[in-house]
Amino acid sequence: MPDHAAEEVERLVTLPLELEMNGVPHMVVMRSISLYGLSDVILTFEESTDSYFARQIVFERLAQATLPTGVTRAWRLFQPQRLVYRYVLESPDRSPQELKTFEDWVVERAYRSVHA
């Protein structure tokens, strides 16, 4: 839907896909974004979930989704390769600059030394 506003794509494509995918077995997180005529729905499954099982369930649900004429369906399967960690450094007695220095010289170096 290249000529449609993000709000229209959200209403006509993203929401129906989210509703159809809701409750997929072993799904941990569902995220979506609608931009520039595209709807991107991302499903994250439990690490132990068989990828063939997940793919089959998603294909079945995708085929059942009611979408406007002309909407094409594409999918990508990503295998988890690494974890992304997010953190916040806070201190009642350190300035933001001191925390940034600590992050640069201690935390970042410690993360770089970790091997999967």
Biopython code that builds the backbone (N, CA, C, O; Angstrom):
import numpy as np
from Bio.PDB.StructureBuilder import StructureBuilder

atoms = [
    (1, "MET", "N", (0.837, -1.172, 0.000)),
    (1, "MET", "CA", (0.000, 0.000, 0.000)),
    (1, "MET", "C", (0.887, 1.243, 0.000)),
    (1, "MET", "O", (0.864, 2.022, 0.952)),
    (2, "PRO", "N", (1.667, 1.430, -1.062)),
    (2, "PRO", "CA", (2.666, 2.491, -1.079)),
    (2, "PRO", "C", (2.118, 3.909, -1.008)),
    (2, "PRO", "O", (2.817, 4.808, -0.539)),
    (3, "ASP", "N", (0.904, 4.133, -1.455)),
    (3, "ASP", "CA", (0.372, 5.493, -1.463)),
    (3, "ASP", "C", (-0.524, 5.788, -0.266)),
    (3, "ASP", "O", (-1.264, 6.772, -0.269)),
    (4, "HIS", "N", (-0.461, 4.952, 0.741)),
    (4, "HIS", "CA", (-1.318, 5.132, 1.907)),
    (4, "HIS", "C", (-0.510, 5.666, 3.089)),
    (4, "HIS", "O", (0.676, 5.376, 3.247)),
    (5, "ALA", "N", (-1.192, 6.447, 3.901)),
    (5, "ALA", "CA", (-0.566, 6.996, 5.101)),
    (5, "ALA", "C", (-0.310, 5.877, 6.106)),
    (5, "ALA", "O", (-0.950, 4.827, 6.061)),
    (6, "ALA", "N", (0.620, 6.116, 6.997)),
    (6, "ALA", "CA", (0.955, 5.116, 8.016)),
    (6, "ALA", "C", (-0.273, 4.732, 8.840)),
    (6, "ALA", "O", (-0.414, 3.574, 9.233)),
    (7, "GLU", "N", (-1.158, 5.687, 9.105)),
    (7, "GLU", "CA", (-2.359, 5.393, 9.886)),
    (7, "GLU", "C", (-3.274, 4.410, 9.155)),
    (7, "GLU", "O", (-3.868, 3.527, 9.774)),
    (8, "GLU", "N", (-3.383, 4.571, 7.826)),
    (8, "GLU", "CA", (-4.200, 3.645, 7.042)),
    (8, "GLU", "C", (-3.587, 2.257, 7.012)),
    (8, "GLU", "O", (-4.294, 1.259, 7.146)),
    (9, "VAL", "N", (-2.274, 2.191, 6.836)),
    (9, "VAL", "CA", (-1.583, 0.902, 6.831)),
    (9, "VAL", "C", (-1.757, 0.227, 8.182)),
    (9, "VAL", "O", (-1.981, -0.981, 8.257)),
    (10, "GLU", "N", (-1.655, 1.002, 9.236)),
    (10, "GLU", "CA", (-1.850, 0.465, 10.591)),
    (10, "GLU", "C", (-3.243, -0.141, 10.728)),
    (10, "GLU", "O", (-3.394, -1.259, 11.221)),
    (11, "ARG", "N", (-4.251, 0.592, 10.293)),
    (11, "ARG", "CA", (-5.642, 0.156, 10.444)),
    (11, "ARG", "C", (-5.989, -1.012, 9.531)),
    (11, "ARG", "O", (-6.663, -1.951, 9.953)),
    (12, "LEU", "N", (-5.530, -0.961, 8.276)),
    (12, "LEU", "CA", (-5.943, -1.951, 7.283)),
    (12, "LEU", "C", (-5.052, -3.193, 7.217)),
    (12, "LEU", "O", (-5.503, -4.249, 6.772)),
    (13, "VAL", "N", (-3.801, -3.082, 7.651)),
    (13, "VAL", "CA", (-2.877, -4.205, 7.511)),
    (13, "VAL", "C", (-2.299, -4.648, 8.862)),
    (13, "VAL", "O", (-2.431, -5.811, 9.245)),
    (14, "THR", "N", (-1.669, -3.732, 9.567)),
    (14, "THR", "CA", (-0.972, -4.110, 10.795)),
    (14, "THR", "C", (-1.923, -4.665, 11.845)),
    (14, "THR", "O", (-1.666, -5.736, 12.396)),
    (15, "LEU", "N", (-3.007, -3.967, 12.136)),
    (15, "LEU", "CA", (-3.939, -4.445, 13.162)),
    (15, "LEU", "C", (-4.553, -5.805, 12.822)),
    (15, "LEU", "O", (-4.609, -6.668, 13.697)),
    (16, "PRO", "N", (-5.018, -6.033, 11.583)),
    (16, "PRO", "CA", (-5.522, -7.374, 11.263)),
    (16, "PRO", "C", (-4.452, -8.464, 11.429)),
    (16, "PRO", "O", (-4.756, -9.565, 11.889)),
    (17, "LEU", "N", (-3.205, -8.160, 11.055)),
    (17, "LEU", "CA", (-2.138, -9.147, 11.232)),
    (17, "LEU", "C", (-1.874, -9.407, 12.707)),
    (17, "LEU", "O", (-1.696, -10.555, 13.113)),
    (18, "GLU", "N", (-1.848, -8.357, 13.506)),
    (18, "GLU", "CA", (-1.643, -8.532, 14.946)),
    (18, "GLU", "C", (-2.753, -9.378, 15.564)),
    (18, "GLU", "O", (-2.491, -10.266, 16.376)),
    (19, "LEU", "N", (-3.988, -9.097, 15.176)),
    (19, "LEU", "CA", (-5.112, -9.873, 15.710)),
    (19, "LEU", "C", (-5.002, -11.343, 15.327)),
    (19, "LEU", "O", (-5.284, -12.223, 16.139)),
    (20, "GLU", "N", (-4.594, -11.605, 14.092)),
    (20, "GLU", "CA", (-4.474, -12.986, 13.624)),
    (20, "GLU", "C", (-3.321, -13.713, 14.314)),
    (20, "GLU", "O", (-3.419, -14.908, 14.595)),
    (21, "MET", "N", (-2.250, -13.008, 14.584)),
    (21, "MET", "CA", (-1.068, -13.632, 15.196)),
    (21, "MET", "C", (-1.175, -13.726, 16.719)),
    (21, "MET", "O", (-0.408, -14.446, 17.358)),
    (22, "ASN", "N", (-2.123, -13.003, 17.289)),
    (22, "ASN", "CA", (-2.282, -13.020, 18.735)),
    (22, "ASN", "C", (-2.567, -14.441, 19.224)),
    (22, "ASN", "O", (-3.441, -15.126, 18.693)),
    (23, "GLY", "N", (-1.832, -14.866, 20.222)),
    (23, "GLY", "CA", (-2.044, -16.191, 20.784)),
    (23, "GLY", "C", (-1.288, -17.306, 20.094)),
    (23, "GLY", "O", (-1.553, -18.476, 20.371)),
    (24, "VAL", "N", (-0.349, -16.990, 19.200)),
    (24, "VAL", "CA", (0.457, -18.024, 18.555)),
    (24, "VAL", "C", (1.238, -18.762, 19.649)),
    (24, "VAL", "O", (1.857, -18.125, 20.502)),
    (25, "PRO", "N", (1.213, -20.100, 19.630)),
    (25, "PRO", "CA", (1.914, -20.855, 20.672)),
    (25, "PRO", "C", (3.405, -20.536, 20.725)),
    (25, "PRO", "O", (4.053, -20.388, 19.689)),
    (26, "HIS", "N", (3.935, -20.433, 21.924)),
    (26, "HIS", "CA", (5.357, -20.216, 22.204)),
    (26, "HIS", "C", (5.868, -18.829, 21.802)),
    (26, "HIS", "O", (7.074, -18.583, 21.816)),
    (27, "MET", "N", (4.951, -17.925, 21.444)),
    (27, "MET", "CA", (5.371, -16.564, 21.122)),
    (27, "MET", "C", (5.613, -15.809, 22.422)),
    (27, "MET", "O", (4.808, -15.882, 23.351)),
    (28, "VAL", "N", (6.725, -15.086, 22.481)),
    (28, "VAL", "CA", (7.079, -14.329, 23.669)),
    (28, "VAL", "C", (6.703, -12.861, 23.504)),
    (28, "VAL", "O", (6.146, -12.249, 24.416)),
    (29, "VAL", "N", (7.013, -12.296, 22.331)),
    (29, "VAL", "CA", (6.788, -10.871, 22.086)),
    (29, "VAL", "C", (6.302, -10.673, 20.651)),
    (29, "VAL", "O", (6.753, -11.356, 19.731)),
    (30, "MET", "N", (5.384, -9.735, 20.474)),
    (30, "MET", "CA", (4.973, -9.306, 19.137)),
    (30, "MET", "C", (5.163, -7.794, 19.089)),
    (30, "MET", "O", (4.652, -7.066, 19.940)),
    (31, "ARG", "N", (5.899, -7.334, 18.089)),
    (31, "ARG", "CA", (6.117, -5.903, 17.874)),
    (31, "ARG", "C", (5.721, -5.575, 16.449)),
    (31, "ARG", "O", (5.804, -6.420, 15.558)),
    (32, "SER", "N", (5.287, -4.333, 16.240)),
    (32, "SER", "CA", (4.927, -3.943, 14.881)),
    (32, "SER", "C", (5.203, -2.458, 14.682)),
    (32, "SER", "O", (5.265, -1.670, 15.626)),
    (33, "ILE", "N", (5.363, -2.122, 13.417)),
    (33, "ILE", "CA", (5.532, -0.726, 13.036)),
    (33, "ILE", "C", (4.958, -0.558, 11.633)),
    (33, "ILE", "O", (5.086, -1.445, 10.789)),
    (34, "SER", "N", (4.334, 0.571, 11.398)),
    (34, "SER", "CA", (3.763, 0.885, 10.088)),
    (34, "SER", "C", (4.381, 2.187, 9.606)),
    (34, "SER", "O", (4.178, 3.237, 10.216)),
    (35, "LEU", "N", (5.126, 2.124, 8.525)),
    (35, "LEU", "CA", (5.795, 3.297, 7.976)),
    (35, "LEU", "C", (5.789, 3.249, 6.460)),
    (35, "LEU", "O", (5.938, 2.180, 5.869)),
    (36, "TYR", "N", (5.619, 4.383, 5.837)),
    (36, "TYR", "CA", (5.803, 4.528, 4.388)),
    (36, "TYR", "C", (5.121, 3.436, 3.566)),
    (36, "TYR", "O", (5.708, 2.918, 2.617)),
    (37, "GLY", "N", (3.908, 3.091, 3.917)),
    (37, "GLY", "CA", (3.172, 2.099, 3.157)),
    (37, "GLY", "C", (3.538, 0.666, 3.479)),
    (37, "GLY", "O", (3.059, -0.257, 2.820)),
    (38, "LEU", "N", (4.383, 0.462, 4.486)),
    (38, "LEU", "CA", (4.796, -0.888, 4.875)),
    (38, "LEU", "C", (4.322, -1.207, 6.283)),
    (38, "LEU", "O", (4.253, -0.333, 7.147)),
    (39, "SER", "N", (4.000, -2.467, 6.492)),
    (39, "SER", "CA", (3.653, -2.955, 7.818)),
    (39, "SER", "C", (4.673, -4.025, 8.183)),
    (39, "SER", "O", (4.851, -4.997, 7.448)),
    (40, "ASP", "N", (5.331, -3.850, 9.296)),
    (40, "ASP", "CA", (6.339, -4.801, 9.744)),
    (40, "ASP", "C", (5.897, -5.354, 11.091)),
    (40, "ASP", "O", (5.855, -4.631, 12.086)),
    (41, "VAL", "N", (5.565, -6.646, 11.114)),
    (41, "VAL", "CA", (5.140, -7.315, 12.336)),
    (41, "VAL", "C", (6.216, -8.334, 12.682)),
    (41, "VAL", "O", (6.539, -9.207, 11.876)),
    (42, "ILE", "N", (6.769, -8.218, 13.886)),
    (42, "ILE", "CA", (7.866, -9.076, 14.302)),
    (42, "ILE", "C", (7.393, -9.948, 15.464)),
    (42, "ILE", "O", (6.925, -9.442, 16.483)),
    (43, "LEU", "N", (7.521, -11.257, 15.297)),
    (43, "LEU", "CA", (7.165, -12.203, 16.345)),
    (43, "LEU", "C", (8.442, -12.806, 16.896)),
    (43, "LEU", "O", (9.312, -13.229, 16.135)),
    (44, "THR", "N", (8.558, -12.849, 18.202)),
    (44, "THR", "CA", (9.704, -13.475, 18.851)),
    (44, "THR", "C", (9.197, -14.668, 19.641)),
    (44, "THR", "O", (8.255, -14.562, 20.426)),
    (45, "PHE", "N", (9.842, -15.807, 19.417)),
    (45, "PHE", "CA", (9.418, -17.049, 20.053)),
    (45, "PHE", "C", (10.387, -17.458, 21.153)),
    (45, "PHE", "O", (11.529, -17.000, 21.205)),
    (46, "GLU", "N", (9.901, -18.334, 22.032)),
    (46, "GLU", "CA", (10.763, -18.917, 23.052)),
    (46, "GLU", "C", (11.965, -19.547, 22.356)),
    (46, "GLU", "O", (11.845, -20.075, 21.250)),
    (47, "GLU", "N", (13.106, -19.490, 23.001)),
    (47, "GLU", "CA", (14.336, -19.981, 22.380)),
    (47, "GLU", "C", (14.256, -21.455, 22.007)),
    (47, "GLU", "O", (14.866, -21.871, 21.022)),
    (48, "SER", "N", (13.524, -22.246, 22.765)),
    (48, "SER", "CA", (13.440, -23.684, 22.514)),
    (48, "SER", "C", (12.429, -24.053, 21.433)),
    (48, "SER", "O", (12.289, -25.232, 21.106)),
    (49, "THR", "N", (11.724, -23.079, 20.873)),
    (49, "THR", "CA", (10.691, -23.356, 19.872)),
    (49, "THR", "C", (11.315, -23.836, 18.570)),
    (49, "THR", "O", (12.261, -23.236, 18.060)),
    (50, "ASP", "N", (10.772, -24.922, 18.043)),
    (50, "ASP", "CA", (11.228, -25.456, 16.766)),
    (50, "ASP", "C", (10.882, -24.459, 15.656)),
    (50, "ASP", "O", (9.728, -24.051, 15.531)),
    (51, "SER", "N", (11.860, -24.071, 14.861)),
    (51, "SER", "CA", (11.634, -23.039, 13.845)),
    (51, "SER", "C", (10.643, -23.501, 12.781)),
    (51, "SER", "O", (9.901, -22.678, 12.245)),
    (52, "TYR", "N", (10.611, -24.794, 12.462)),
    (52, "TYR", "CA", (9.647, -25.294, 11.473)),
    (52, "TYR", "C", (8.225, -25.201, 12.012)),
    (52, "TYR", "O", (7.299, -24.858, 11.276)),
    (53, "PHE", "N", (8.054, -25.504, 13.291)),
    (53, "PHE", "CA", (6.747, -25.384, 13.922)),
    (53, "PHE", "C", (6.277, -23.928, 13.889)),
    (53, "PHE", "O", (5.150, -23.636, 13.491)),
    (54, "ALA", "N", (7.165, -23.018, 14.315)),
    (54, "ALA", "CA", (6.808, -21.594, 14.342)),
    (54, "ALA", "C", (6.453, -21.103, 12.949)),
    (54, "ALA", "O", (5.461, -20.397, 12.771)),
    (55, "ARG", "N", (7.251, -21.470, 11.968)),
    (55, "ARG", "CA", (6.998, -21.053, 10.583)),
    (55, "ARG", "C", (5.645, -21.559, 10.104)),
    (55, "ARG", "O", (4.889, -20.810, 9.484)),
    (56, "GLN", "N", (5.328, -22.828, 10.383)),
    (56, "GLN", "CA", (4.060, -23.413, 9.941)),
    (56, "GLN", "C", (2.874, -22.687, 10.557)),
    (56, "GLN", "O", (1.912, -22.357, 9.863)),
    (57, "ILE", "N", (2.942, -22.440, 11.854)),
    (57, "ILE", "CA", (1.844, -21.744, 12.527)),
    (57, "ILE", "C", (1.669, -20.338, 11.961)),
    (57, "ILE", "O", (0.544, -19.909, 11.707)),
    (58, "VAL", "N", (2.763, -19.626, 11.764)),
    (58, "VAL", "CA", (2.688, -18.257, 11.236)),
    (58, "VAL", "C", (2.121, -18.272, 9.821)),
    (58, "VAL", "O", (1.284, -17.434, 9.486)),
    (59, "PHE", "N", (2.565, -19.217, 8.980)),
    (59, "PHE", "CA", (2.021, -19.306, 7.614)),
    (59, "PHE", "C", (0.518, -19.559, 7.636)),
    (59, "PHE", "O", (-0.225, -18.953, 6.864)),
    (60, "GLU", "N", (0.076, -20.438, 8.506)),
    (60, "GLU", "CA", (-1.357, -20.730, 8.591)),
    (60, "GLU", "C", (-2.139, -19.492, 9.007)),
    (60, "GLU", "O", (-3.179, -19.183, 8.427)),
    (61, "ARG", "N", (-1.637, -18.789, 10.007)),
    (61, "ARG", "CA", (-2.323, -17.580, 10.480)),
    (61, "ARG", "C", (-2.258, -16.467, 9.434)),
    (61, "ARG", "O", (-3.226, -15.727, 9.254)),
    (62, "LEU", "N", (-1.133, -16.348, 8.751)),
    (62, "LEU", "CA", (-0.973, -15.328, 7.718)),
    (62, "LEU", "C", (-1.978, -15.536, 6.592)),
    (62, "LEU", "O", (-2.543, -14.573, 6.073)),
    (63, "ALA", "N", (-2.203, -16.799, 6.212)),
    (63, "ALA", "CA", (-3.165, -17.111, 5.149)),
    (63, "ALA", "C", (-4.595, -16.778, 5.562)),
    (63, "ALA", "O", (-5.436, -16.495, 4.709)),
    (64, "GLN", "N", (-4.873, -16.810, 6.854)),
    (64, "GLN", "CA", (-6.228, -16.534, 7.345)),
    (64, "GLN", "C", (-6.513, -15.048, 7.519)),
    (64, "GLN", "O", (-7.670, -14.655, 7.666)),
    (65, "ALA", "N", (-5.474, -14.219, 7.505)),
    (65, "ALA", "CA", (-5.662, -12.782, 7.735)),
    (65, "ALA", "C", (-6.446, -12.147, 6.597)),
    (65, "ALA", "O", (-6.181, -12.414, 5.424)),
    (66, "THR", "N", (-7.406, -11.309, 6.947)),
    (66, "THR", "CA", (-8.197, -10.581, 5.960)),
    (66, "THR", "C", (-7.524, -9.241, 5.697)),
    (66, "THR", "O", (-7.541, -8.341, 6.537)),
    (67, "LEU", "N", (-6.929, -9.130, 4.509)),
    (67, "LEU", "CA", (-6.201, -7.921, 4.140)),
    (67, "LEU", "C", (-6.781, -7.336, 2.857)),
    (67, "LEU", "O", (-7.396, -8.065, 2.079)),
    (68, "PRO", "N", (-6.602, -6.050, 2.618)),
    (68, "PRO", "CA", (-7.139, -5.420, 1.409)),
    (68, "PRO", "C", (-6.534, -6.037, 0.140)),
    (68, "PRO", "O", (-5.426, -6.571, 0.161)),
    (69, "THR", "N", (-7.273, -5.952, -0.940)),
    (69, "THR", "CA", (-6.802, -6.428, -2.238)),
    (69, "THR", "C", (-5.530, -5.685, -2.627)),
    (69, "THR", "O", (-5.429, -4.470, -2.458)),
    (70, "GLY", "N", (-4.577, -6.423, -3.141)),
    (70, "GLY", "CA", (-3.338, -5.816, -3.590)),
    (70, "GLY", "C", (-2.224, -5.829, -2.559)),
    (70, "GLY", "O", (-1.084, -5.491, -2.878)),
    (71, "VAL", "N", (-2.535, -6.213, -1.328)),
    (71, "VAL", "CA", (-1.503, -6.278, -0.295)),
    (71, "VAL", "C", (-0.711, -7.558, -0.497)),
    (71, "VAL", "O", (-1.287, -8.645, -0.549)),
    (72, "THR", "N", (0.592, -7.436, -0.609)),
    (72, "THR", "CA", (1.436, -8.619, -0.769)),
    (72, "THR", "C", (2.016, -8.986, 0.585)),
    (72, "THR", "O", (2.273, -8.134, 1.435)),
    (73, "ARG", "N", (2.211, -10.284, 0.752)),
    (73, "ARG", "CA", (2.724, -10.796, 2.021)),
    (73, "ARG", "C", (4.134, -11.313, 1.797)),
    (73, "ARG", "O", (4.392, -12.098, 0.885)),
    (74, "ALA", "N", (5.013, -10.868, 2.624)),
    (74, "ALA", "CA", (6.394, -11.350, 2.585)),
    (74, "ALA", "C", (6.786, -11.716, 4.002)),
    (74, "ALA", "O", (6.240, -11.171, 4.961)),
    (75, "TRP", "N", (7.717, -12.623, 4.139)),
    (75, "TRP", "CA", (8.145, -13.005, 5.477)),
    (75, "TRP", "C", (9.639, -13.240, 5.470)),
    (75, "TRP", "O", (10.240, -13.535, 4.437)),
    (76, "ARG", "N", (10.221, -13.105, 6.639)),
    (76, "ARG", "CA", (11.632, -13.396, 6.851)),
    (76, "ARG", "C", (11.756, -14.155, 8.156)),
    (76, "ARG", "O", (11.091, -13.830, 9.140)),
    (77, "LEU", "N", (12.593, -15.150, 8.161)),
    (77, "LEU", "CA", (12.843, -15.899, 9.383)),
    (77, "LEU", "C", (14.245, -15.587, 9.848)),
    (77, "LEU", "O", (15.220, -15.831, 9.138)),
    (78, "PHE", "N", (14.336, -15.046, 11.046)),
    (78, "PHE", "CA", (15.639, -14.733, 11.621)),
    (78, "PHE", "C", (15.950, -15.751, 12.703)),
    (78, "PHE", "O", (15.142, -15.985, 13.602)),
    (79, "GLN", "N", (17.083, -16.333, 12.612)),
    (79, "GLN", "CA", (17.551, -17.211, 13.683)),
    (79, "GLN", "C", (18.299, -16.348, 14.691)),
    (79, "GLN", "O", (19.105, -15.501, 14.306)),
    (80, "PRO", "N", (18.040, -16.554, 15.969)),
    (80, "PRO", "CA", (18.755, -15.731, 16.962)),
    (80, "PRO", "C", (20.248, -16.031, 16.923)),
    (80, "PRO", "O", (20.659, -17.191, 16.956)),
    (81, "GLN", "N", (21.045, -14.989, 16.854)),
    (81, "GLN", "CA", (22.482, -15.160, 16.791)),
    (81, "GLN", "C", (23.174, -14.568, 18.006)),
    (81, "GLN", "O", (24.241, -15.041, 18.397)),
    (82, "ARG", "N", (22.602, -13.566, 18.598)),
    (82, "ARG", "CA", (23.210, -12.970, 19.778)),
    (82, "ARG", "C", (22.147, -12.219, 20.561)),
    (82, "ARG", "O", (21.092, -11.867, 20.034)),
    (83, "LEU", "N", (22.443, -11.989, 21.800)),
    (83, "LEU", "CA", (21.541, -11.233, 22.653)),
    (83, "LEU", "C", (21.985, -9.782, 22.694)),
    (83, "LEU", "O", (23.175, -9.481, 22.605)),
    (84, "VAL", "N", (21.032, -8.903, 22.827)),
    (84, "VAL", "CA", (21.328, -7.486, 22.964)),
    (84, "VAL", "C", (20.934, -7.092, 24.379)),
    (84, "VAL", "O", (19.805, -7.322, 24.814)),
    (85, "TYR", "N", (21.870, -6.504, 25.077)),
    (85, "TYR", "CA", (21.611, -6.065, 26.441)),
    (85, "TYR", "C", (21.485, -4.553, 26.476)),
    (85, "TYR", "O", (22.201, -3.833, 25.780)),
    (86, "ARG", "N", (20.567, -4.094, 27.297)),
    (86, "ARG", "CA", (20.418, -2.666, 27.528)),
    (86, "ARG", "C", (20.562, -2.427, 29.017)),
    (86, "ARG", "O", (20.134, -3.243, 29.833)),
    (87, "TYR", "N", (21.155, -1.329, 29.357)),
    (87, "TYR", "CA", (21.368, -1.027, 30.761)),
    (87, "TYR", "C", (21.321, 0.475, 30.965)),
    (87, "TYR", "O", (21.418, 1.256, 30.018)),
    (88, "VAL", "N", (21.169, 0.859, 32.223)),
    (88, "VAL", "CA", (21.169, 2.262, 32.609)),
    (88, "VAL", "C", (22.122, 2.396, 33.783)),
    (88, "VAL", "O", (22.021, 1.653, 34.760)),
    (89, "LEU", "N", (23.029, 3.325, 33.690)),
    (89, "LEU", "CA", (23.920, 3.628, 34.803)),
    (89, "LEU", "C", (23.328, 4.789, 35.584)),
    (89, "LEU", "O", (23.063, 5.853, 35.025)),
    (90, "GLU", "N", (23.125, 4.580, 36.867)),
    (90, "GLU", "CA", (22.588, 5.621, 37.728)),
    (90, "GLU", "C", (23.426, 5.673, 39.004)),
    (90, "GLU", "O", (23.950, 4.658, 39.462)),
    (91, "SER", "N", (23.538, 6.846, 39.553)),
    (91, "SER", "CA", (24.265, 7.002, 40.805)),
    (91, "SER", "C", (23.767, 8.250, 41.525)),
    (91, "SER", "O", (23.567, 9.292, 40.900)),
    (92, "PRO", "N", (23.569, 8.147, 42.829)),
    (92, "PRO", "CA", (23.129, 9.328, 43.574)),
    (92, "PRO", "C", (24.256, 10.335, 43.801)),
    (92, "PRO", "O", (23.995, 11.498, 44.108)),
    (93, "ASP", "N", (25.519, 9.891, 43.649)),
    (93, "ASP", "CA", (26.623, 10.798, 43.945)),
    (93, "ASP", "C", (27.627, 10.969, 42.806)),
    (93, "ASP", "O", (28.693, 11.547, 43.016)),
    (94, "ARG", "N", (27.313, 10.484, 41.614)),
    (94, "ARG", "CA", (28.209, 10.639, 40.463)),
    (94, "ARG", "C", (27.517, 11.492, 39.400)),
    (94, "ARG", "O", (26.306, 11.395, 39.201)),
    (95, "SER", "N", (28.294, 12.318, 38.729)),
    (95, "SER", "CA", (27.743, 13.181, 37.670)),
    (95, "SER", "C", (27.560, 12.351, 36.396)),
    (95, "SER", "O", (28.162, 11.287, 36.253)),
    (96, "PRO", "N", (26.734, 12.840, 35.478)),
    (96, "PRO", "CA", (26.594, 12.138, 34.196)),
    (96, "PRO", "C", (27.935, 11.952, 33.481)),
    (96, "PRO", "O", (28.160, 10.921, 32.847)),
    (97, "GLN", "N", (28.817, 12.933, 33.580)),
    (97, "GLN", "CA", (30.121, 12.809, 32.932)),
    (97, "GLN", "C", (30.953, 11.703, 33.580)),
    (97, "GLN", "O", (31.645, 10.957, 32.887)),
    (98, "GLU", "N", (30.887, 11.599, 34.901)),
    (98, "GLU", "CA", (31.610, 10.520, 35.584)),
    (98, "GLU", "C", (31.048, 9.154, 35.183)),
    (98, "GLU", "O", (31.805, 8.205, 34.981)),
    (99, "LEU", "N", (29.721, 9.055, 35.068)),
    (99, "LEU", "CA", (29.103, 7.797, 34.649)),
    (99, "LEU", "C", (29.487, 7.446, 33.219)),
    (99, "LEU", "O", (29.712, 6.276, 32.910)),
    (100, "LYS", "N", (29.565, 8.439, 32.348)),
    (100, "LYS", "CA", (29.973, 8.202, 30.966)),
    (100, "LYS", "C", (31.423, 7.718, 30.916)),
    (100, "LYS", "O", (31.739, 6.804, 30.154)),
    (101, "THR", "N", (32.288, 8.305, 31.698)),
    (101, "THR", "CA", (33.685, 7.866, 31.755)),
    (101, "THR", "C", (33.770, 6.434, 32.260)),
    (101, "THR", "O", (34.525, 5.626, 31.719)),
    (102, "PHE", "N", (32.992, 6.114, 33.302)),
    (102, "PHE", "CA", (32.961, 4.754, 33.828)),
    (102, "PHE", "C", (32.478, 3.771, 32.765)),
    (102, "PHE", "O", (33.034, 2.683, 32.616)),
    (103, "GLU", "N", (31.430, 4.166, 32.022)),
    (103, "GLU", "CA", (30.916, 3.313, 30.956)),
    (103, "GLU", "C", (31.984, 3.070, 29.893)),
    (103, "GLU", "O", (32.199, 1.932, 29.475)),
    (104, "ASP", "N", (32.648, 4.132, 29.457)),
    (104, "ASP", "CA", (33.654, 4.018, 28.400)),
    (104, "ASP", "C", (34.843, 3.160, 28.809)),
    (104, "ASP", "O", (35.338, 2.368, 28.008)),
    (105, "TRP", "N", (35.305, 3.309, 30.046)),
    (105, "TRP", "CA", (36.557, 2.674, 30.455)),
    (105, "TRP", "C", (36.384, 1.363, 31.194)),
    (105, "TRP", "O", (37.313, 0.556, 31.240)),
    (106, "VAL", "N", (35.215, 1.133, 31.772)),
    (106, "VAL", "CA", (35.034, -0.098, 32.555)),
    (106, "VAL", "C", (33.969, -1.002, 31.930)),
    (106, "VAL", "O", (34.258, -2.144, 31.573)),
    (107, "VAL", "N", (32.739, -0.494, 31.798)),
    (107, "VAL", "CA", (31.623, -1.324, 31.336)),
    (107, "VAL", "C", (31.839, -1.796, 29.900)),
    (107, "VAL", "O", (31.710, -2.986, 29.611)),
    (108, "GLU", "N", (32.167, -0.868, 29.001)),
    (108, "GLU", "CA", (32.346, -1.240, 27.598)),
    (108, "GLU", "C", (33.463, -2.263, 27.436)),
    (108, "GLU", "O", (33.311, -3.221, 26.678)),
    (109, "ARG", "N", (34.558, -2.084, 28.118)),
    (109, "ARG", "CA", (35.677, -3.038, 28.032)),
    (109, "ARG", "C", (35.282, -4.400, 28.573)),
    (109, "ARG", "O", (35.694, -5.430, 28.038)),
    (110, "ALA", "N", (34.486, -4.408, 29.628)),
    (110, "ALA", "CA", (34.038, -5.693, 30.188)),
    (110, "ALA", "C", (33.131, -6.413, 29.195)),
    (110, "ALA", "O", (33.264, -7.622, 29.004)),
    (111, "TYR", "N", (32.209, -5.684, 28.559)),
    (111, "TYR", "CA", (31.338, -6.307, 27.553)),
    (111, "TYR", "C", (32.142, -6.851, 26.378)),
    (111, "TYR", "O", (31.848, -7.938, 25.882)),
    (112, "ARG", "N", (33.129, -6.126, 25.935)),
    (112, "ARG", "CA", (33.931, -6.572, 24.798)),
    (112, "ARG", "C", (34.754, -7.827, 25.118)),
    (112, "ARG", "O", (35.149, -8.564, 24.214)),
    (113, "SER", "N", (35.005, -8.055, 26.389)),
    (113, "SER", "CA", (35.798, -9.229, 26.754)),
    (113, "SER", "C", (34.966, -10.503, 26.853)),
    (113, "SER", "O", (35.520, -11.595, 26.975)),
    (114, "VAL", "N", (33.637, -10.371, 26.803)),
    (114, "VAL", "CA", (32.753, -11.534, 26.909)),
    (114, "VAL", "C", (32.660, -12.216, 25.556)),
    (114, "VAL", "O", (32.449, -11.567, 24.531)),
    (115, "HIS", "N", (32.819, -13.535, 25.567)),
    (115, "HIS", "CA", (32.693, -14.339, 24.339)),
    (115, "HIS", "C", (31.528, -15.295, 24.514)),
    (115, "HIS", "O", (31.355, -15.911, 25.566)),
    (116, "ALA", "N", (30.741, -15.404, 23.466)),
    (116, "ALA", "CA", (29.567, -16.291, 23.526)),
    (116, "ALA", "C", (29.974, -17.745, 23.457)),
    (116, "ALA", "O", (29.117, -18.628, 23.494)),
]
sb = StructureBuilder()
sb.init_structure("model")
sb.init_model(0)
sb.init_chain("A")
sb.init_seg("    ")
for serial, (resi, resn, name, xyz) in enumerate(atoms, 1):
    if name == "N":
        sb.init_residue(resn, " ", resi, " ")
    sb.init_atom(name, np.array(xyz, "f"), 0.0, 1.0, " ", f" {name:<3s}", serial, name[0])
structure = sb.get_structure()
